[in-house]
Amino acid sequence: MINNKTIVKIIAYILLFAGLAVIIGWIFNIEVLKSVFSGFVTMKFSAAVGFMLSGIVLHLMILQREGKGSKLLLIILVVSMITVSVLISAALVGININLVNLIVKEAPGAVNTTYPGVPPAIAIFNFGLMTLAGFLSAFGIKSRRIYAAIGILIGLVGITALAGYILKIPMLYFNLPGISTAIAVHGAVLFVLMGLGLILLCMGKCEDKPANPEKTNLSFRMKFSLSILLVAIIIGLVAIYILTSQGRTLLTSYISAKTEQLSDYTKQLTDLSLEGVTGTLQDLSDDSDIISLLENGDGASFNSVEKKLTDAVRYRETFNNAAIYDNACILRGGVASTAGLVGQSFAERDYCIGIKKTGQTYISGALWGVVSQKPILTVSVPVRNANGEMIGFVFGSINIDRLKDALIKLEQPGEKIGLLDRYNSLFLDTAENLTKILPAGQLPNDTSAVVDRINAGQDKGFFQFTEEDGRDNFVAYKKYDYVTIIFDSPYSETFGVINALDNTIYFAVIAAILLAMIASWIVAGILVGPVKKISRQIDEITKGKLDLELEKSNTTEINMLVNSLNRILASLKLAILRTGATKGELGIAEAMEAKKEAEDKYKILYETSADAIMTIEAPDWKFTAGNPATLKMFNIKNEEELKKLGPWDLSPEKQPNGKLSAVMAKKEIMEAVKKGSSFFNWTHKRYKGENFEATVLLTKAKINGKDVVQATVRDISGKTRARLRKQLKQRRSLNSKLCK
């Protein structure tokens, strides 16, 4: 019968091999593997890597519950975390960063794709959830609800996307143009399976202990390093977003200013070409022969006018043509090449319509020259009679070839400059010779994109444009009164600095993350090194090396632990040695039994000691036990009577320094509790008797699981010294017998 574990393994294999199949599809350009159905959105290469890693993580989570694969799981999780971080970086920056295109590159204009090569944000979120589930498993978190919740979230994304495809509702499969790339149909299926795998992973047996729990537990060093890595990645993502955004803002502002400066300079060149023509035409508009020709149709003036116009064109390189028109836009005279057109009406030409409408000097839209058979830009200057009335106009066109040559000198390799007239028709392109003026409907794609922006009210700006062959271009433009100037250059040339800056930031952040992980591993090693050393030394002690003492550490907290363990071991060693057994004969089990025997012998010492030994306990710090010497020293009938008293009851009201005994006694008790022991001289008082001088040693101890303070009081008054010497001699004799 197939159980949940087997189903989860099957799902893991499906995720792994499905992701691998899509990767193969990208490498060998197999469309059916990338998008399943023709015309559907592709599963991005990085998303395929995400599914492959998710399958491996899911499979290793199963193995971890069997006591296997913990280290491999951690390695895959780190790789998965880095992958998700790169994808998040791409989404944050809002472009397809170079790291995503290391192996394959998706062509622009892909179906339902906002940023080529970058998966939808919701897919990145799901991969992040899967990585989180893997880390929770690696850290030993076995809560069914957590894994089920993560599985449900991931599965719902897939189910919603599938519903969108079935119902043909693009929003449901997260197709939001300009905001989010759509989820691929096979990606939606895989998300459903991924969510189901996490739900089944913990169904029924998530809390079971693995066969070998030691192999599934992470060391402090590993947990510490992974925690630092996670924090470093989060900080790194924030740093990438801030630095790349600020860098792009600064460099974009610089490029914008530089492009606008270049546009203004190009406009000045165009103005200079027109100014030469305009100045000459203004001089001609005041010529008496031209005025006479327009007023009277004087044939005698015709030859003179023709000569003057011919000379103007001949001696000014910017001139291309010149002519005289009356108010009805009928050609009245011009250079020799226009002689055959005299008497014809040109009322439909823009230069005629414009000057009649404005009555002022007018620069027309681009026209196709009848004589030159090239695009021309014309200037019309009104001719007025003595009364100031307009009786016609002088017409001239500029030499586009001369302007084009001047603009070519401004270009950098790979760049081109285009000029649009006041009606957004392309009449000059430095990259090719136009055979006709291109109106708005026939413009190249990049120029058409400029016109769209102008029509939307954006008179200047720049943007990235991808050609049909996949080349990325940088397009900048600025609209003036009669002309729009367009600069087109390879994106890599213009924004190469930004791309280099982005890559520098990415690799710097990655290097910082790796350094943080290495540093955390070293620091964790420094922290756990002494603990491991203590563990090894204790192992040696349990094998019978009782002379071994735990070494001190430079770390205060570790040193406190060493001191405590040394005291415990000293007590244990003493108890073991008093059994009379040799060190080599004792292991830990024998030592525990020897300790019990030693406790029995210690009881004899306790009961026969000449010093008063008693214990006190919180919270009232009254006596809880006392040896026979205590009862004798303080003239107390029995232990029950002792338990009703506290240290201050067996002391005078004040000590020799004038301080209250009760206050000083509690202070010394707290000192022992805090530091482990306290030794001091004290004036005691026998119960309902005289005072005597004594030394007191307070030691913090644990008896039967309770924290107590053991007090050892020695009478040092003159009356007892001789008796103490005698009892000390007897005690040494008894110790000698016990240790045989």
C-alpha positions in Angstrom: 0.0 0.0 0.0 1.3 3.5 -0.9 1.8 5.6 2.1 2.1 9.4 2.5 5.9 9.2 2.5 6.0 7.4 -0.8 3.6 10.0 -2.4 5.7 12.9 -1.2 8.8 11.2 -2.7 7.0 10.8 -6.0 6.0 14.5 -5.9 9.6 15.5 -5.2 10.8 13.5 -8.2 8.1 15.2 -10.4 9.2 18.6 -9.3 12.9 17.7 -9.9 12.5 16.2 -13.3 9.9 18.7 -14.5 12.3 21.6 -13.6 15.1 19.7 -15.3 13.0 19.2 -18.5 12.2 22.9 -18.7 15.9 23.7 -18.3 16.7 21.4 -21.2 14.0 23.1 -23.2 15.7 26.5 -22.7 19.1 25.2 -23.5 18.0 23.4 -26.7 15.1 25.8 -27.5 12.3 23.2 -27.3 9.2 25.3 -27.1 6.9 22.5 -25.9 9.0 22.0 -22.8 9.1 25.8 -22.1 5.4 26.6 -22.5 3.6 23.3 -23.1 1.1 24.9 -25.5 1.8 27.3 -28.4 1.0 30.9 -27.5 1.2 30.3 -23.8 3.6 32.0 -21.4 6.9 30.2 -20.9 8.2 28.9 -17.6 11.3 31.0 -17.0 14.7 29.3 -16.8 15.2 30.6 -13.2 11.7 29.3 -12.2 12.7 25.8 -13.6 15.8 25.9 -11.4 13.5 26.9 -8.5 11.2 23.8 -9.1 14.3 21.5 -9.4 15.7 22.8 -6.1 12.3 22.5 -4.4 12.0 18.9 -5.5 15.4 18.1 -4.0 14.5 20.0 -0.8 11.3 18.1 -0.4 13.0 14.7 -0.9 15.7 15.6 1.6 13.1 16.6 4.1 11.8 13.0 3.9 15.3 11.6 4.3 15.9 13.8 7.3 13.0 12.3 9.0 14.7 8.9 8.4 17.9 10.2 10.0 19.7 10.8 6.7 20.7 13.7 4.4 20.8 16.6 6.9 24.1 18.0 5.7 23.1 17.7 2.0 19.8 19.4 2.9 21.6 22.4 4.3 23.8 22.7 1.2 20.8 22.6 -1.1 19.0 25.1 1.1 21.8 27.6 0.9 21.8 27.2 -2.9 18.0 27.7 -2.9 18.3 30.7 -0.6 20.8 32.3 -3.0 18.7 31.5 -6.0 15.6 33.1 -4.4 17.6 36.1 -3.3 18.8 36.7 -6.9 15.2 36.5 -8.2 14.0 38.9 -5.5 16.8 41.2 -6.5 15.6 41.1 -10.1 12.1 41.8 -9.0 13.2 44.7 -6.6 15.3 46.4 -9.2 12.6 46.0 -11.8 14.8 44.7 -14.6 16.2 41.4 -15.8 19.6 41.5 -14.2 22.6 40.0 -15.8 22.9 37.2 -13.3 19.6 35.8 -14.5 20.9 35.7 -18.1 24.2 33.8 -17.4 23.0 30.7 -19.3 20.1 31.6 -21.5 18.3 34.9 -22.4 14.6 35.2 -23.2 13.9 37.3 -26.3 11.9 40.6 -25.7 8.2 40.6 -26.4 7.6 37.1 -24.9 4.0 36.2 -24.3 2.5 37.7 -21.1 6.0 38.6 -19.8 6.7 41.8 -18.0 10.5 41.3 -17.4 12.1 38.8 -19.8 13.7 35.9 -17.8 12.2 36.9 -14.5 9.4 34.7 -13.0 6.3 36.3 -11.6 6.7 37.8 -8.1 4.1 35.3 -6.7 6.3 32.4 -7.9 9.4 33.9 -6.3 7.3 34.2 -3.1 6.4 30.5 -3.3 10.0 29.4 -3.8 10.9 31.5 -0.7 8.2 29.6 1.3 9.6 26.3 0.1 13.0 27.3 1.2 11.6 28.5 4.6 10.0 25.1 5.0 13.3 23.4 4.3 15.1 25.5 6.9 12.4 24.8 9.5 12.8 21.1 8.9 16.6 21.5 9.2 16.3 23.3 12.5 14.1 20.5 13.9 10.8 22.3 13.7 8.1 19.5 13.4 4.8 21.4 13.8 2.2 20.0 11.4 0.3 23.2 11.3 3.3 25.2 10.0 4.1 22.9 7.1 0.4 22.5 6.3 -0.1 26.3 6.3 2.9 26.8 4.0 1.6 23.9 1.7 -1.8 25.5 1.5 -0.5 28.9 0.6 1.7 27.4 -2.2 -1.1 25.1 -3.4 -3.7 27.9 -3.5 -1.4 29.9 -5.9 -1.3 27.0 -8.3 -5.0 26.2 -8.0 -5.9 29.9 -8.6 -3.7 30.0 -11.7 -5.2 26.8 -13.1 -8.7 28.2 -12.6 -7.6 31.3 -14.5 -6.5 29.2 -17.5 -9.7 27.1 -17.4 -12.0 30.2 -17.0 -9.8 32.3 -19.3 -9.4 35.1 -16.7 -5.8 36.4 -17.1 -5.8 38.1 -13.7 -6.2 34.7 -11.9 -3.0 33.4 -13.4 -1.4 36.7 -12.4 -1.1 38.1 -15.9 -0.9 41.8 -15.0 0.7 43.7 -17.9 3.5 46.0 -16.8 3.3 44.6 -13.2 3.5 40.9 -13.2 4.5 38.1 -15.6 1.9 35.3 -15.8 2.4 31.9 -14.2 3.1 29.2 -16.8 0.4 26.5 -17.0 2.8 23.7 -16.0 4.2 25.9 -13.3 0.7 26.2 -11.8 0.4 22.3 -11.8 3.8 22.0 -10.1 2.8 24.5 -7.4 -0.3 22.5 -6.6 1.9 19.4 -6.3 4.5 21.2 -4.2 1.8 22.4 -1.7 0.3 18.9 -1.6 3.7 17.4 -0.8 4.2 19.7 2.2 0.7 18.9 3.5 1.3 15.1 3.2 4.8 15.4 4.6 3.4 15.9 8.2 0.1 14.1 7.9 0.0 11.5 10.6 3.6 11.1 11.5 5.2 14.5 11.5 5.9 14.3 15.2 7.5 10.9 15.1 11.2 10.7 16.2 13.6 9.8 13.5 15.5 6.6 13.5 18.7 8.4 14.4 17.8 11.8 16.1 21.5 12.7 16.6 21.9 13.0 12.8 18.9 15.3 12.4 20.0 17.7 15.1 21.9 20.8 13.9 24.9 21.9 16.0 24.9 25.3 17.5 27.7 26.3 15.1 25.6 25.4 12.1 22.5 27.1 13.5 24.4 30.2 14.3 26.1 30.4 10.9 22.8 29.8 9.0 21.1 32.5 11.1 23.8 35.0 10.3 23.5 33.9 6.6 19.8 34.6 6.6 20.2 38.0 8.3 23.1 38.8 5.9 20.9 37.9 2.8 18.0 40.1 4.1 20.4 43.0 4.7 22.1 42.3 1.3 18.7 42.5 -0.5 17.9 45.8 1.1 21.4 47.1 0.2 21.0 45.9 -3.4 17.7 47.7 -3.7 18.9 51.0 -2.1 22.3 51.1 -3.9 21.1 50.1 -7.3 18.1 52.4 -7.1 20.2 55.3 -6.0 22.9 54.5 -8.5 20.5 54.3 -11.3 18.8 57.6 -10.2 22.1 59.4 -10.2 23.4 58.0 -13.4 20.0 58.4 -15.1 20.0 62.1 -14.1 23.5 62.5 -15.5 22.6 60.8 -18.8 19.4 62.8 -19.0 21.3 66.1 -18.6 24.0 65.0 -21.1 21.3 63.9 -23.6 19.4 67.2 -23.2 22.6 69.2 -23.7 23.4 67.2 -26.9 19.8 67.8 -28.1 20.1 71.6 -27.5 23.4 71.6 -29.4 21.8 69.7 -32.3 19.0 72.2 -32.3 21.5 75.0 -32.5 23.1 73.4 -35.6 19.7 73.1 -37.2 18.9 76.7 -36.3 22.1 77.9 -37.8 21.3 76.2 -41.0 17.9 77.8 -41.0 19.2 81.2 -39.9 21.5 81.5 -42.9 18.5 80.9 -45.2 16.2 83.1 -43.1 18.6 86.0 -43.1 19.0 85.9 -46.8 15.3 85.6 -47.4 14.6 88.6 -45.2 17.0 90.7 -47.2 15.3 89.5 -50.4 11.9 90.3 -49.0 12.8 94.0 -48.9 14.2 94.0 -52.5 12.4 96.5 -54.7 12.5 94.2 -57.8 10.7 91.4 -55.9 8.1 93.8 -54.5 7.6 95.2 -58.0 7.2 91.7 -59.4 4.6 90.8 -56.9 2.7 94.1 -57.1 2.7 94.7 -60.8 3.8 91.4 -62.4 6.6 93.4 -64.0 8.3 91.2 -66.5 11.4 93.4 -66.5 11.8 92.5 -62.8 11.6 88.8 -63.4 15.1 88.4 -64.8 16.6 90.5 -62.1 14.7 88.5 -59.4 15.8 85.2 -60.9 19.4 86.3 -60.9 19.2 87.5 -57.3 17.7 84.2 -56.1 20.2 82.2 -58.1 23.1 84.1 -56.5 21.7 83.5 -53.0 21.5 79.8 -53.6 24.9 79.7 -55.3 26.8 81.6 -52.6 25.2 80.1 -49.5 25.9 76.5 -48.9 22.9 76.1 -46.6 20.5 77.1 -49.4 18.9 74.4 -51.5 16.3 76.3 -53.4 14.6 79.8 -53.5 11.4 81.1 -55.1 8.8 83.9 -55.0 5.1 83.3 -54.3 2.1 85.7 -54.3 -0.7 85.6 -51.7 -2.5 82.9 -53.7 0.6 80.7 -53.4 1.2 80.9 -57.1 4.9 80.6 -58.1 6.0 84.0 -59.6 9.7 83.4 -59.9 12.7 81.4 -58.8 16.0 79.9 -59.7 16.5 78.6 -63.2 15.5 75.0 -62.1 12.0 76.2 -61.2 11.3 78.2 -64.4 9.0 75.5 -65.7 6.8 75.7 -62.6 6.1 79.5 -62.8 2.4 80.1 -62.7 1.5 76.9 -60.9 -0.3 77.0 -57.6 1.1 75.4 -54.5 -1.7 76.4 -52.1 -1.8 73.0 -50.5 1.8 73.1 -49.5 2.5 73.5 -45.8 4.8 76.5 -46.3 2.0 78.4 -48.0 -0.7 77.4 -45.5 1.5 78.2 -42.6 2.7 81.7 -43.6 -0.8 82.7 -44.7 -2.1 81.6 -41.3 0.6 83.3 -39.2 1.6 86.2 -41.4 5.1 85.7 -40.0 8.3 83.9 -40.9 7.3 80.3 -41.0 9.3 77.0 -40.9 7.3 74.3 -42.6 7.0 70.6 -42.0 9.2 68.4 -44.1 8.4 68.2 -47.8 9.7 66.1 -50.7 11.5 68.4 -53.0 10.1 68.4 -56.6 13.4 69.6 -57.9 15.9 68.1 -55.5 14.1 64.8 -55.0 15.1 64.9 -51.4 13.4 65.7 -48.1 13.5 69.5 -47.6 12.7 71.8 -44.7 11.5 75.2 -45.9 11.5 78.8 -44.6 8.9 81.3 -45.8 9.4 85.1 -45.2 6.5 87.5 -45.9 7.0 90.3 -48.5 5.1 93.5 -47.7 4.3 96.6 -49.7 4.8 100.2 -48.6 1.6 100.0 -46.5 2.9 97.0 -44.6 0.4 94.6 -46.3 1.6 91.1 -47.2 1.6 90.7 -50.9 3.4 87.4 -51.1 6.4 85.6 -49.6 10.0 84.6 -50.4 10.6 80.8 -50.1 13.8 78.9 -49.4 14.7 75.4 -48.5 17.8 74.3 -46.5 20.4 71.8 -47.7 19.5 68.7 -45.7 22.7 66.9 -46.8 24.9 69.7 -45.2 22.9 69.4 -42.0 23.2 65.6 -42.0 27.0 65.8 -42.5 27.2 68.2 -39.5 25.1 65.9 -37.3 27.1 62.8 -38.2 30.2 64.5 -36.8 28.4 64.7 -33.4 27.8 60.9 -33.3 29.7 58.3 -31.3 30.2 54.8 -32.9 26.9 52.9 -33.1 24.8 56.0 -32.6 22.4 57.7 -34.9 20.4 60.9 -35.0 16.9 61.4 -36.4 14.9 64.5 -37.0 11.1 64.8 -37.0 9.3 67.8 -38.4 6.5 69.6 -36.6 4.0 66.9 -37.7 6.2 64.1 -36.4 7.3 62.9 -39.9 10.9 61.6 -40.2 12.8 63.6 -42.7 16.5 63.0 -41.6 18.2 59.9 -40.4 22.0 59.9 -40.1 22.1 56.1 -40.4 20.5 55.8 -43.8 19.5 57.8 -46.9 15.7 58.3 -46.9 14.0 57.8 -50.2 10.8 59.5 -48.9 9.5 61.3 -45.9 8.1 58.8 -43.4 4.8 59.9 -41.9 3.7 58.7 -38.4 2.2 55.5 -39.7 5.4 54.4 -41.5 8.0 55.2 -38.8 10.6 52.7 -37.5 9.5 51.1 -34.3 11.9 53.1 -32.1 10.8 56.4 -33.7 7.2 55.4 -33.5 7.7 54.8 -29.7 9.0 58.4 -29.5 5.9 59.7 -31.3 3.6 57.8 -28.9 5.3 59.5 -26.0 5.0 62.9 -27.6 1.3 62.4 -28.3 1.0 61.4 -24.6 2.3 64.9 -23.6 5.9 63.8 -22.9 8.0 66.3 -24.9 11.3 64.9 -23.8 12.7 61.8 -22.2 14.6 58.5 -22.8 13.8 54.8 -22.6 15.1 51.4 -23.4 13.9 49.9 -26.7 14.4 46.3 -27.9 14.6 45.8 -31.6 13.1 42.8 -33.4 16.5 41.1 -33.6 16.8 41.3 -29.8 19.2 44.3 -29.6 18.5 46.7 -26.8 18.8 50.4 -27.7 18.8 53.5 -25.7 16.5 56.2 -27.2 16.5 59.8 -26.1 14.4 62.6 -27.6 13.4 66.2 -27.2 10.7 68.1 -29.0 11.1 71.8 -30.0 8.8 74.2 -31.8 9.4 72.9 -35.4 11.6 69.8 -34.9 12.0 66.8 -32.7 15.6 65.5 -32.2 16.1 61.7 -31.5 19.2 60.0 -30.4 19.4 56.2 -30.8 22.4 54.2 -29.4 23.2 50.7 -28.2 21.9 50.3 -24.6 25.1 48.6 -23.5 27.1 51.6 -24.6 25.0 54.2 -22.9 24.1 52.3 -19.8 27.2 50.2 -19.6 28.3 52.2 -16.5 25.0 51.4 -14.8 25.2 47.7 -15.7 28.8 47.6 -14.4 27.7 49.4 -11.2 24.8 46.9 -10.7 27.1 43.9 -11.2 29.7 45.5 -8.8 27.0 45.9 -6.2 25.7 42.3 -6.7 29.1 40.7 -6.4 30.1 43.0 -3.5 27.0 42.1 -1.6 27.5 38.4 -2.4 31.1 38.7 -1.2 30.0 40.4 2.0 27.4 37.6 2.6 30.0 34.9 2.1 32.5 36.8 4.4 29.7 37.1 7.0 29.0 33.4 6.8 32.7 32.5 7.1 33.1 34.9 10.0 30.1 33.5 11.8 31.5 30.0 11.3 34.8 31.0 12.8 33.1 32.9 15.7 30.8 30.0 16.4 33.8 27.7 16.4 35.5 30.0 18.9 32.4 29.9 21.1 31.8 26.1 21.0 35.5 25.1 21.0 35.9 25.4 24.8 32.6 23.5 25.3 33.8 20.7 23.1 37.1 20.6 24.9 35.3 20.4 28.3 33.2 17.5 26.9 36.3 15.6 25.8 38.0 16.2 29.2 34.9 15.0 31.0 34.9 11.9 28.8 38.5 11.2 29.9 37.5 11.7 33.5 34.7 9.2 33.2 37.3 6.7 31.9 39.3 7.0 35.1 41.6 9.9 34.6 40.7 11.5 38.0 43.8 13.7 38.1 42.6 15.7 35.1 41.3 19.2 35.8 39.2 21.1 33.4 41.1 23.9 31.7 40.2 27.6 32.1 38.8 29.6 29.3 39.2 33.2 28.1 35.4 33.5 27.9 33.8 34.6 31.2 30.7 32.5 30.9 32.6 29.4 29.9 35.0 30.0 32.7 32.1 30.1 35.2 30.9 26.8 33.8 34.5 25.3 34.1 34.7 26.5 37.8 31.4 24.9 38.6 32.2 21.7 36.9 35.6 21.6 38.6 34.0 21.9 42.0 31.6 19.1 41.2 34.4 17.0 39.8 36.5 17.7 42.9 33.7 16.5 45.1 33.2 13.4 42.9 36.9 12.6 42.8 37.1 12.9 46.6 34.2 10.6 47.1 35.6 8.1 44.6 39.1 8.1 46.1 37.7 7.6 49.6 36.2 4.4 48.5 39.7 3.0 48.2 39.3 2.0 44.6 42.1 2.6 42.1 41.5 5.2 39.4 42.0 2.8 36.6 39.3 0.5 38.0 36.6 3.1 37.9 34.3 4.1 35.1 31.3 6.4 35.4 28.9 3.8 36.6 31.3 2.6 39.3 32.0 6.2 40.2 28.3 6.9 40.9 28.1 3.9 43.2 31.3 4.9 44.9 29.9 8.4 45.4 26.9 6.8 47.2 29.2 5.0 49.5 31.2 8.1 50.0 28.1 10.0 51.0 27.5 7.4 53.7 31.0 7.9 55.1 30.5 11.7 54.8 27.5 11.3 57.1 29.8 9.8 59.7 32.2 12.8 59.3 29.2 15.2 59.5 27.9 13.6 62.7 31.4 13.5 64.4 32.7 16.9 63.3 33.8 19.3 65.9 32.5 22.2 63.7 28.9 23.1 63.7 27.4 22.2 60.3 23.9 23.4 59.5 21.8 24.2 56.5 19.4 27.1 55.9 16.9 27.6 53.0 15.0 30.4 51.4 12.7 32.3 51.7 13.0 32.8 55.5 16.6 31.5 55.8 15.9 29.5 59.0 17.8 26.4 59.9 16.6 23.2 58.3 19.2 20.8 59.7 22.2 20.7 62.0 24.8 18.2 63.2 25.4 17.2 66.8 28.2 19.7 67.1 25.7 22.5 66.2 23.4 21.5 69.0 26.3 21.3 71.5 27.9 24.6 70.4 24.7 26.6 70.7 23.2 24.8 73.7 20.1 23.6 71.8 18.2 20.6 73.0 17.4 19.0 69.7 17.2 19.6 65.9 13.4 20.4 66.0 14.2 23.4 68.3 17.0 24.4 65.9 14.6 24.5 62.9 12.6 27.2 64.7 15.6 29.6 64.7 17.6 31.6 62.2 21.2 32.8 62.2 20.3 36.1 63.9 18.6 34.2 66.7 22.0 32.8 67.6 23.8 36.1 67.4 23.8 39.3 69.5 21.6 42.1 68.4 24.6 43.9 66.9 28.0 42.9 65.7 31.1 44.6 67.1 31.1 47.1 64.2 27.7 48.4 65.4 25.6 46.9 62.6 22.5 44.8 63.2 23.3 41.1 63.1 20.1 40.3 61.2 21.0 42.7 58.4 24.6 41.6 58.2 23.6 37.9 58.3 21.2 38.2 55.4 23.8 40.2 53.4 26.4 37.4 53.8 23.8 34.8 52.9 23.0 36.7 49.7 26.7 37.0 48.9 27.0 33.2 49.2 24.0 32.7 47.0 25.4 35.0 44.4 29.0 34.0 44.4 28.8 30.4 45.6 30.5 30.9 49.0 31.3 33.5 51.7 33.8 33.3 54.6 33.9 35.8 57.4 34.4 36.3 61.2 31.3 36.5 63.3 30.2 37.0 66.9 27.7 34.3 67.8 25.6 33.8 70.8 24.8 30.5 72.5 21.1 30.0 72.8 20.1 31.9 75.9 23.7 32.2 76.8 27.0 34.1 76.2 28.6 35.4 73.1 31.6 33.8 71.4 33.9 34.5 68.5 33.7 32.2 65.4 34.5 31.8 61.8 31.7 31.1 59.4 31.9 29.5 55.9 28.7 29.8 53.9 28.5 27.5 50.8 25.8 27.4 48.2 24.7 23.8 47.6 21.9 21.6 46.2 20.4 18.9 48.3 17.6 16.7 47.0 17.0 19.1 44.2 16.7 22.1 46.5 19.0 25.1 46.6 20.3 25.5 50.2 23.2 27.3 51.9 25.4 25.2 54.1 27.0 27.0 57.1 30.1 25.7 58.8 30.8 27.5 62.1 34.0 27.1 64.1 34.3 28.3 67.7 37.7 30.2 67.9 37.3 31.4 71.5 40.0 30.6 74.0 37.8 28.1 76.0 37.4 25.8 73.0 40.9 25.8 71.4 42.3 23.0 73.4 39.1 20.9 72.9 39.3 21.6 69.2 42.9 20.4 69.0 41.9 17.1 70.7 38.9 16.7 68.4 41.0 17.5 65.4 43.5 14.7 66.3 40.6 12.3 66.7 39.1 13.3 63.3 42.4 12.7 61.5 42.7 9.3 63.1 39.1 8.5 61.9 39.8 9.7 58.4 42.9 7.5 58.3 40.9 4.5 59.2 38.1 5.3 56.6 40.6 5.6 53.8 42.2 2.3 54.3 
